[in-house]
Amino acid sequence: MEIGSYYGRSTVAMAAVAKKMICIDSFLFGSDLPYPRDETGRLIPPAVKSDARETFEGNVAPWRDKLEVCEMDSLEAVKLDWEPVGLLFIDGGHDYETVKSDCGFLKWVIPGGHVAFHDASWGSVGKAIREAMTDNPDWEVVENYGNMLVYKRND
């Protein structure tokens, strides 16, 4: 499961070895960043979509049969029921509230499965990750690549 597919570059890397992938992205982010925020800090998406979805589809075309693409905001997607996954890749919104919410997808990772957080060294992203994962007995750090932080769910 990938939160934040954008142009599909990370999707391609995972799809090459995955049996199936669930990709969750609103595909609203493009060259128009940054978007304004409402009073809670949540991004206000543009009225017109960027070219992200079209670029994504072109990049993932060879693996499209493995992908379940859910075009929605992760803040809404986290409220839905999902199937268990072996790998969760979180690289969606980079504000504190969105990353904290995206940690709600952790419950779908199977024992022995992994979660990888991209841009983990960013201030607001790192803060949300630390709050969710520090002293969390269900998870152990596998590797810290600086900008990529990987955890394994304990069996």
C-alpha positions in Angstrom: 0.0 0.0 0.0 1.4 3.4 -1.0 0.1 6.6 0.4 1.1 9.4 -2.0 1.8 8.0 -5.5 2.3 11.4 -7.2 4.0 10.6 -10.6 4.4 6.9 -9.8 8.2 6.7 -9.5 8.1 4.8 -6.2 5.1 2.9 -7.4 7.2 1.5 -10.3 10.0 0.4 -7.9 7.5 -1.5 -5.7 5.2 -2.8 -8.5 8.2 -4.5 -10.2 8.3 -7.0 -7.3 4.8 -6.8 -5.7 1.9 -9.2 -6.4 -0.6 -6.3 -5.9 -0.4 -2.7 -4.8 -3.0 -0.3 -3.5 -2.1 3.3 -4.4 -3.9 6.1 -2.6 -3.4 9.7 -3.9 -5.7 12.6 -4.7 -3.4 13.5 -7.7 -4.0 17.2 -7.0 -0.4 18.1 -6.3 1.7 19.3 -9.2 3.7 22.3 -10.2 1.2 24.6 -8.4 2.6 24.0 -4.9 2.3 25.3 -2.3 -1.4 25.4 -1.9 -3.1 27.5 0.6 -4.1 26.0 4.0 -7.3 26.3 6.0 -7.5 27.4 9.6 -6.6 23.8 10.8 -3.5 23.7 8.5 -5.0 21.3 6.0 -4.1 21.9 2.4 -6.8 23.3 0.2 -6.6 21.5 -3.1 -6.9 23.4 -6.4 -10.1 23.5 -8.4 -8.3 22.1 -11.4 -6.2 19.0 -11.2 -2.6 19.0 -12.3 -1.1 16.5 -14.7 -0.1 14.2 -11.9 -2.6 11.4 -12.7 -1.8 11.4 -16.4 1.9 11.3 -15.7 1.4 8.5 -13.1 -0.6 6.4 -15.5 2.1 6.7 -18.2 4.8 5.7 -15.7 3.0 2.7 -14.3 1.5 1.4 -17.5 3.7 -1.8 -17.6 2.4 -2.8 -14.1 -1.1 -1.4 -14.3 -2.7 -4.8 -13.9 -1.2 -5.1 -10.4 -2.5 -1.7 -9.2 -5.6 -0.7 -7.4 -5.6 3.0 -7.7 -7.8 4.9 -5.2 -8.0 8.6 -6.2 -8.9 10.1 -2.9 -7.4 12.1 -0.1 -5.6 10.0 2.5 -7.4 11.8 5.3 -10.6 10.2 3.9 -9.0 6.9 2.9 -7.7 6.2 6.4 -11.3 6.0 7.6 -12.1 3.1 5.2 -11.5 -0.7 5.7 -8.5 -2.0 3.8 -7.1 -5.5 3.3 -3.9 -6.4 5.2 -0.7 -5.4 3.6 2.9 -6.5 3.9 4.4 -3.1 3.1 3.1 0.3 3.7 4.9 3.2 2.1 3.9 6.6 3.4 4.9 9.6 1.3 1.7 11.7 1.1 1.1 15.1 2.6 4.1 16.5 4.4 2.3 18.5 7.0 2.1 17.2 10.6 -1.6 16.6 10.6 -1.6 14.5 7.4 1.4 12.4 8.4 -0.1 11.8 11.8 -3.4 10.8 10.1 -1.6 8.5 7.6 -0.1 6.6 10.6 -3.7 5.3 11.0 -2.9 3.0 8.0 -0.4 1.1 10.3 -3.2 -1.1 11.6 -3.4 -2.8 8.1 0.3 -3.9 8.1 0.6 -7.7 8.9 2.9 -9.0 11.7 6.3 -9.2 10.2 5.4 -6.6 7.6 7.1 -3.2 7.1 6.3 0.5 7.0 8.6 2.9 5.2 8.3 6.7 5.8 9.7 8.9 3.1 11.1 12.4 3.9 11.4 11.3 7.6 14.0 13.9 8.2 11.6 16.8 7.5 10.6 18.6 10.6 6.8 18.1 10.6 7.0 14.7 9.0 9.6 13.5 11.6 7.7 14.9 14.5 4.5 13.0 13.5 6.6 9.8 13.0 8.3 10.1 16.3 5.0 10.6 18.1 3.5 7.5 16.4 6.5 5.2 16.6 8.8 6.1 19.5 8.3 3.6 22.3 5.6 1.8 20.3 6.0 -1.9 21.3 4.4 -3.1 18.0 7.2 -1.8 15.9 11.0 -1.9 15.7 13.3 0.3 13.6 14.9 -1.7 10.8 16.9 1.0 9.1 17.2 4.8 9.2 18.5 6.1 5.8 18.1 9.7 7.0 15.3 10.6 4.6 13.8 7.1 4.7 12.8 5.4 8.0 11.8 1.8 7.9 10.1 -0.2 10.7 9.1 -3.8 11.0 5.9 -4.9 12.8 6.7 -7.3 15.5 5.2 -10.8 15.2 
